Amino acid sequence: MARITSIGNQASASLAARLGMKDWQVDRARRDLTGWNETSLGMAVGRRAGGCRGQGRVA
């Protein structure tokens, strides 16, 4: 999703080819990104990444 939002408005077919995705995946990601901007998406990814630290470790 971050890759799609950072590239901008290209046709789904050309963007899919550029990213190694299918057209429908680009269309789905664009629908899912409705209401998000680069800042809010970055914050969400950063929070999620920060929340994963330490998981899976045995104390």
N, CA, C and O of each residue as an XYZ file, in Angstrom:
236
protein
N       0.826     -1.176      0.000
C       0.000      0.000      0.000
C       0.874      1.245      0.000
O       0.568      2.219     -0.687
N       1.941      1.219      0.754
C       2.825      2.379      0.800
C       3.467      2.625     -0.561
O       3.652      3.774     -0.961
N       3.803      1.571     -1.261
C       4.407      1.739     -2.586
C       3.413      2.369     -3.545
O       3.790      3.203     -4.368
N       2.172      1.988     -3.454
C       1.151      2.517     -4.356
C       0.870      3.978     -4.052
O       0.745      4.784     -4.974
N       0.770      4.331     -2.790
C       0.465      5.716     -2.444
C       1.621      6.651     -2.770
O       1.397      7.827     -3.058
N       2.844      6.155     -2.731
C       3.990      7.025     -2.996
C       4.204      7.285     -4.482
O       4.849      8.269     -4.844
N       3.678      6.425     -5.348
C       3.901      6.577     -6.788
C       2.922      7.541     -7.420
O       3.290      8.267     -8.343
N       1.695      7.571     -6.953
C       0.737      8.529     -7.493
C      -0.269      7.905     -8.434
O      -0.524      6.701     -8.386
N      -0.837      8.735     -9.288
C      -1.936      8.315    -10.155
C      -1.438      7.865    -11.518
O      -1.299      8.673    -12.437
N      -1.179      6.604    -11.640
C      -0.861      5.973    -12.916
C      -1.981      4.984    -13.201
O      -2.725      4.592    -12.302
N      -2.088      4.595    -14.441
C      -3.058      3.567    -14.802
C      -2.735      2.283    -14.034
O      -1.568      1.963    -13.810
N      -3.762      1.563    -13.638
C      -3.577      0.350    -12.845
C      -2.661     -0.652    -13.539
O      -1.812     -1.267    -12.894
N      -2.827     -0.818    -14.838
C      -2.025     -1.809    -15.564
C      -0.545     -1.446    -15.553
O       0.299     -2.313    -15.326
N      -0.216     -0.178    -15.794
C       1.197      0.207    -15.824
C       1.804      0.188    -14.426
O       2.963     -0.190    -14.259
N       1.030      0.594    -13.424
C       1.524      0.564    -12.055
C       1.727     -0.876    -11.592
O       2.718     -1.185    -10.930
N       0.796     -1.748    -11.937
C       0.918     -3.162    -11.571
C       2.166     -3.774    -12.202
O       2.901     -4.511    -11.543
N       2.400     -3.473    -13.459
C       3.586     -4.006    -14.135
C       4.858     -3.483    -13.484
O       5.822     -4.228    -13.310
N       4.861     -2.222    -13.131
C       6.037     -1.605    -12.510
C       6.343     -2.220    -11.147
O       7.508     -2.377    -10.782
N       5.297     -2.568    -10.395
C       5.474     -3.096     -9.044
C       5.474     -4.619     -8.977
O       5.673     -5.191     -7.905
N       5.251     -5.282    -10.115
C       5.212     -6.739    -10.122
C       3.952     -7.284     -9.472
O       3.977     -8.323     -8.812
N       2.841     -6.566     -9.669
C       1.566     -6.956     -9.084
C       0.550     -7.192    -10.188
O       0.829     -6.949    -11.362
N      -0.619     -7.664     -9.811
C      -1.749     -7.807    -10.731
C      -2.576     -6.529    -10.685
O      -2.560     -5.806     -9.688
N      -3.308     -6.250    -11.780
C      -4.154     -5.055    -11.840
C      -5.124     -4.988    -10.669
O      -5.300     -3.929    -10.068
N      -5.756     -6.116    -10.340
C      -6.761     -6.118     -9.287
C      -6.148     -5.814     -7.927
O      -6.821     -5.257     -7.060
N      -4.877     -6.171     -7.727
C      -4.225     -5.867     -6.456
C      -4.018     -4.365     -6.289
O      -4.177     -3.827     -5.194
N      -3.664     -3.696     -7.380
C      -3.502     -2.243     -7.353
C      -4.847     -1.586     -7.079
O      -4.941     -0.679     -6.252
N      -5.892     -2.041     -7.773
C      -7.227     -1.474     -7.569
C      -7.691     -1.678     -6.130
O      -8.274     -0.771     -5.536
N      -7.443     -2.842     -5.571
C      -7.848     -3.141     -4.192
C      -7.093     -2.252     -3.209
O      -7.682     -1.704     -2.277
N      -5.796     -2.114     -3.421
C      -4.999     -1.265     -2.531
C      -5.471      0.181     -2.596
O      -5.530      0.861     -1.572
N      -5.808      0.654     -3.788
C      -6.308      2.023     -3.920
C      -7.615      2.200     -3.171
O      -7.823      3.227     -2.525
N      -8.500      1.213     -3.247
C      -9.760      1.291     -2.484
C      -9.477      1.296     -0.982
O     -10.083      2.062     -0.233
N      -8.559      0.444     -0.551
C      -8.224      0.356      0.866
C      -7.550      1.627      1.381
O      -7.615      1.924      2.574
N      -6.907      2.373      0.491
C      -6.201      3.587      0.888
C      -7.109      4.808      0.995
O      -6.649      5.882      1.384
N      -8.373      4.666      0.660
C      -9.298      5.792      0.756
C      -9.314      6.312      2.189
O      -9.545      5.549      3.126
N      -9.072      7.593      2.357
C      -9.061      8.205      3.677
C      -7.683      8.271      4.324
O      -7.527      8.890      5.377
N      -6.695      7.650      3.718
C      -5.334      7.670      4.248
C      -4.493      8.660      3.449
O      -4.756      8.886      2.268
N      -3.490      9.246      4.082
C      -2.489     10.031      3.366
C      -1.119      9.473      3.740
O      -1.025      8.561      4.561
N      -0.067     10.010      3.148
C       1.267      9.455      3.400
C       1.656      9.543      4.871
O       2.292      8.631      5.400
N       1.281     10.626      5.528
C       1.632     10.806      6.928
C       0.927      9.792      7.821
O       1.563      9.137      8.647
N      -0.388      9.663      7.654
C      -1.133      8.744      8.518
C      -0.750      7.292      8.247
O      -0.694      6.486      9.176
N      -0.490      6.952      7.001
C      -0.067      5.595      6.671
C       1.305      5.302      7.279
O       1.534      4.220      7.820
N       2.206      6.266      7.186
C       3.536      6.111      7.781
C       3.478      5.929      9.284
O       4.207      5.115      9.851
N       2.597      6.699      9.932
C       2.443      6.565     11.385
C       1.893      5.192     11.754
O       2.348      4.584     12.723
N       0.926      4.702     10.995
C       0.341      3.387     11.274
C       1.371      2.280     11.103
O       1.447      1.365     11.924
N       2.159      2.360     10.045
C       3.194      1.345      9.808
C       4.242      1.416     10.909
O       4.696      0.386     11.407
N       4.625      2.630     11.287
C       5.622      2.801     12.345
C       5.141      2.269     13.681
O       5.906      1.641     14.413
N       3.880      2.514     14.003
C       3.335      2.010     15.262
C       3.280      0.493     15.259
O       3.595     -0.154     16.257
N       2.877     -0.066     14.129
C       2.779     -1.527     14.034
C       4.164     -2.149     14.140
O       4.337     -3.162     14.817
N       5.137     -1.561     13.486
C       6.500     -2.088     13.541
C       7.053     -1.993     14.963
O       7.739     -2.902     15.430
N       6.754     -0.894     15.644
C       7.209     -0.729     17.016
C       6.553     -1.707     17.960
O       7.156     -2.112     18.954
N       5.321     -2.095     17.662
C       4.591     -3.033     18.512
C       5.049     -4.463     18.360
O       4.687     -5.314     19.172
N       5.841     -4.750     17.332
C       6.287     -6.128     17.082
C       7.609     -6.439     17.762
O       8.000     -7.604     17.833
N       8.288     -5.453     18.251
C       9.610     -5.685     18.842
C       9.514     -6.592     20.066
O       8.661     -6.418     20.936
N      10.400     -7.545     20.096
C      10.464     -8.416     21.247
C       9.543     -9.615     21.200
O       9.685    -10.532     22.010
N       8.607     -9.633     20.276
C       7.702    -10.771     20.204
C       8.458    -11.981     19.686
O       9.307    -11.867     18.801
N       8.151    -13.107     20.231
C       8.796    -14.332     19.778
C      10.044    -14.660     20.585
O      10.619    -15.735     20.415
N      10.464    -13.776     21.440
C      11.643    -14.050     22.277
C      11.227    -14.824     23.520
O      10.158    -14.603     24.089
N      12.077    -15.710     23.908
C      11.842    -16.467     25.130
C      12.683    -15.845     26.223
O      13.895    -15.687     26.074
N      12.025    -15.488     27.338
C      12.748    -14.823     28.434
C      13.459    -15.811     29.311
O      14.113    -15.420     30.278
